[in-house]
C-alpha cells in the first residue's frame, strides 16, 4: 500500500509514524533541499514540487492521498497538479483526505457546531478553506473519488505545545471571558485519519477534536503547573495589543462536536482533554 502526501508537515508526519509499521510506503512533496533530507530520514520518498510530472505519477500510483497544504488566493495548490494526473492515469485512490479547519464555522459565541452546521468563516484563511472544501468535494463527486474532509482545531504534540512557549518565556495568558477553543493531540489526529482510510466514505466531513473545549488561559495555566512554573499573569484581551491574525483567532469562540467521527469511524481520542494530552507530551520529552 502506498500513501502520497501533498504537504508534509506536523500532521502528516504523525500519520506516517502510524502507517509505516503497518507496511505502508509513503511519498511526499517538498520544496527545499533540506526538506528532502528530513523526509528521507523519516523513511519517506521525497518528491520535488518542481517536477510536476513526478508529483502526478506518484499520486496516480497511490492507494491513499492526503492533502495538507493550505490554500492560497487561487485555491488549493494540490488541485491543478493532482486532478489532471489522476484523470490521465485513470487510476483513482481508495481514499483522498483533505485537512481543513474548524475556522470554516466562524464564531458561534461558545455554542456547539457539528459537521452539518452552516459554514460562516470570518477570516480570510477560513474563507479560503471553505472554497478549497467546495472545490475538492466537486472534484470528488465528478470523478467518483472517496473524498473526505477533516475539520481541525488547534493541533499540539511534542515539539508544538504550550511547554515550548513557557520555556522560552513567550507564553501569554489572554483573558477572554466566555471564550473557548477546541484542540487535538497530533497522535489522535493521525488515529482519526487512519480510521477513515480503513473506512472510506465519499463526500463526508469529520471534526477531529478532543472532548473538552477550554479557554486557552486554562490550558497554559495547567501546562505551567506541570513544569512547576507559576502561570503567566492574565492579560485582558483589550490590552494585549495582539497582531491581526491573533485578533481574528480570539474573535471566535465555539465548541466543536466530534460525535460523528466516533460514531462512523469507531475513533476515540486517546487524549480526551488537554490534561491527558499535555501530560503525554511532557512524558515524551516535549
C-alpha positions in Angstrom: 0.0 0.0 0.0 1.2 3.5 -0.8 0.3 6.9 0.7 1.0 10.1 -1.2 1.2 13.3 0.9 0.9 16.8 -0.7 2.4 19.0 2.0 4.5 17.0 4.6 4.3 18.7 8.0 3.5 18.0 11.6 0.2 16.2 11.0 1.3 14.1 8.0 4.4 13.0 9.9 2.3 11.7 12.7 0.2 9.7 10.3 3.3 8.3 8.6 4.6 7.1 12.0 1.4 5.2 12.4 1.2 3.7 8.9 4.7 2.7 8.1 4.9 -0.1 10.7 1.8 -1.5 9.0 3.7 -1.9 5.8 2.7 1.4 4.0 5.2 3.0 1.6 5.0 6.8 1.6 5.9 9.5 -0.8 5.5 13.2 -0.1 6.1 16.5 -1.8 8.8 19.0 -0.7 10.1 22.4 -1.8 13.6 22.9 -0.3 16.6 20.6 -0.3 16.7 20.4 3.4 13.1 19.2 3.4 14.2 16.3 1.2 16.7 15.1 3.7 14.1 15.4 6.5 11.6 13.3 4.5 14.2 10.7 3.7 15.1 10.5 7.4 11.5 9.6 8.1 11.6 6.8 5.5 9.5 8.9 3.1 10.3 9.2 -0.6 10.9 12.9 -1.3 9.0 14.2 -4.4 10.0 17.7 -5.5 7.2 20.1 -6.4 9.5 21.5 -9.1 8.8 18.3 -11.0 5.0 18.2 -11.6 5.1 15.1 -13.8 6.8 13.1 -11.0 4.3 14.5 -8.5 1.4 13.4 -10.7 3.0 9.9 -11.3 3.4 9.3 -7.5 -0.1 10.4 -6.8 -1.6 8.3 -9.5 0.2 5.2 -8.1 -1.1 5.7 -4.5 -4.0 3.9 -2.7 -4.4 6.9 -0.4 -3.7 10.6 -0.8 -3.5 13.2 1.9 -3.6 16.9 1.1 -2.4 19.2 3.9 -1.1 22.3 2.1 -3.1 25.4 2.9 -5.0 27.2 0.1 -3.8 30.4 -1.4 -5.7 33.2 -3.1 -6.1 30.9 -6.1 -7.3 27.9 -4.1 -5.7 24.6 -3.1 -2.3 24.3 -4.8 -2.7 20.5 -5.0 -5.8 20.6 -7.2 -4.2 21.6 -10.5 -1.4 19.1 -10.1 -3.2 16.1 -8.8 -6.5 16.1 -10.5 -5.2 16.1 -14.2 -2.7 13.4 -13.3 -5.3 11.1 -11.8 -7.6 11.7 -14.7 -4.9 10.9 -17.3 -3.8 7.8 -15.5 -7.4 6.6 -14.8 -6.1 5.4 -11.5 -8.0 6.7 -8.6 -7.1 6.3 -4.9 -9.2 4.3 -2.5 -9.1 7.3 -0.2 -8.4 11.0 -0.5 -8.3 13.2 2.6 -8.2 17.0 2.8 -7.2 18.7 6.0 -9.4 21.8 6.6 -10.0 23.8 9.7 -12.9 24.4 12.2 -12.4 28.0 11.3 -14.9 27.4 8.5 -17.6 27.6 11.1 -16.7 31.1 12.3 -17.8 32.5 15.6 -20.6 30.7 17.5 -20.4 32.6 20.8 -19.4 29.5 22.6 -22.1 27.3 21.0 -21.7 23.8 19.6 -21.0 23.0 16.0 -21.3 19.8 14.1 -20.4 18.9 10.5 -23.9 19.8 9.5 -23.6 23.4 10.9 -23.7 26.3 8.5 -20.3 27.4 7.3 -19.7 31.0 8.2 -16.0 31.7 8.1 -15.0 35.1 9.4 -11.3 35.3 8.4 -9.6 35.3 5.0 -7.9 32.0 5.9 -11.2 30.4 6.9 -12.9 31.6 3.7 -10.2 30.1 1.6 -10.7 26.8 3.4 -14.4 26.9 2.6 -13.6 27.4 -1.1 -11.0 24.6 -1.1 -13.5 22.3 0.6 -16.1 23.1 -2.1 -13.6 22.5 -4.9 -12.4 19.2 -3.6 -16.0 18.0 -3.0 -16.9 18.9 -6.5 -13.9 17.1 -7.9 -14.6 14.1 -5.7 -18.2 13.9 -6.9 -17.3 14.4 -10.5 -14.5 11.8 -10.6 -16.1 9.3 -8.2 -13.4 9.7 -5.6 -13.7 8.7 -1.9 -13.1 12.3 -0.9 -13.1 13.1 2.8 -12.8 16.4 4.6 -11.3 16.8 8.1 -12.0 20.0 10.0 -9.3 20.5 12.6 -8.9 22.9 15.6 -5.5 23.7 17.1 -3.1 20.8 16.9 -0.5 20.2 19.5 2.0 17.5 20.4 5.8 17.0 21.2 7.6 19.9 19.8 4.5 22.0 19.4 2.8 22.7 22.6 2.4 25.4 25.4 5.5 24.0 27.0 7.7 25.4 24.2 6.3 29.0 24.8 6.5 28.7 28.6 10.2 27.6 28.5 11.0 30.5 26.2 9.2 32.9 28.4 6.9 33.8 25.5 3.6 32.4 26.7 0.8 34.9 27.2 -2.5 34.2 29.0 -5.1 36.2 27.3 -8.2 36.8 29.5 -11.3 36.5 27.2 -14.3 35.7 29.4 -16.6 33.1 28.0 -14.3 32.2 25.1 -13.4 28.5 24.5 -11.5 26.6 21.8 -11.2 23.0 20.8 -7.9 21.3 20.2 -6.4 17.9 19.3 -3.3 15.9 20.1 -1.5 15.2 16.8 -1.5 11.4 17.6 -5.3 11.5 17.9 -5.5 13.3 14.6 -3.3 10.6 13.0 -5.5 7.9 14.5 -8.6 9.5 13.1 -7.1 9.7 9.6 -6.1 6.1 9.8 -9.6 5.1 10.9 -11.0 6.9 7.9 -8.5 5.2 5.5 -9.8 1.9 6.8 -13.4 3.0 6.3 -13.6 5.4 3.4 -16.9 7.3 2.9 -17.1 9.6 -0.1 -18.1 13.2 0.4 -18.0 13.0 4.2 -16.7 15.6 6.6 -15.4 14.9 10.1 -14.5 17.2 13.0 -11.4 15.7 14.8 -11.0 17.2 18.2 -10.9 16.3 21.8 -13.9 16.1 24.2 -13.4 19.3 26.2 -13.3 22.7 24.6 -11.5 25.0 27.0 -10.1 28.6 27.4 -6.6 29.0 26.2 -5.8 30.6 29.6 -6.7 27.4 31.4 -4.5 25.3 29.2 -1.5 27.5 29.7 -2.0 27.5 33.4 -2.2 23.7 33.5 0.9 23.4 31.4 2.8 25.8 33.7 1.8 23.7 36.7 3.2 20.5 35.0 6.5 22.3 34.6 6.5 23.6 38.2 6.2 27.2 37.0 3.9 30.0 38.0 1.4 30.6 35.3 2.0 33.9 33.4 -0.3 36.7 34.6 -3.5 37.1 32.6 -3.7 40.0 30.2 -7.1 41.4 29.2 -7.8 40.9 25.6 -8.4 44.6 25.1 -4.9 45.3 26.5 -3.0 42.6 24.8 -2.1 44.5 21.6 -2.3 41.3 19.5 -1.3 41.2 15.8 -4.2 41.0 13.4 -4.0 37.2 12.9 -4.2 36.6 16.7 -7.0 39.1 17.0 -9.0 37.1 14.4 -8.3 34.0 16.4 -9.7 35.4 19.6 -12.7 36.9 17.8 -14.1 33.4 17.5 -15.5 31.1 20.2 -17.1 27.7 19.7 -17.4 24.2 20.9 -16.7 21.5 18.3 -18.5 18.2 18.4 -16.6 15.0 17.5 -19.7 12.7 17.7 -19.8 11.8 14.0 -16.2 10.7 13.9 -16.8 8.5 17.0 -20.0 7.0 15.5 -18.9 6.4 12.0 -15.1 5.7 12.3 -15.1 4.0 15.6 -12.5 6.6 16.7 -11.9 7.7 20.2 -9.3 10.2 21.3 -6.6 8.7 23.4 -6.3 12.1 25.0 -9.9 13.2 25.6 -8.8 16.5 27.2 -5.8 18.8 27.2 -4.8 17.4 30.6 -4.1 13.9 29.3 -2.6 15.3 26.2 -0.2 17.7 27.9 0.9 15.0 30.4 1.7 12.7 27.4 3.7 15.4 25.6 5.8 16.0 28.7 6.3 12.3 29.2 7.6 12.1 25.6 10.2 14.8 26.3 8.1 17.6 24.8 
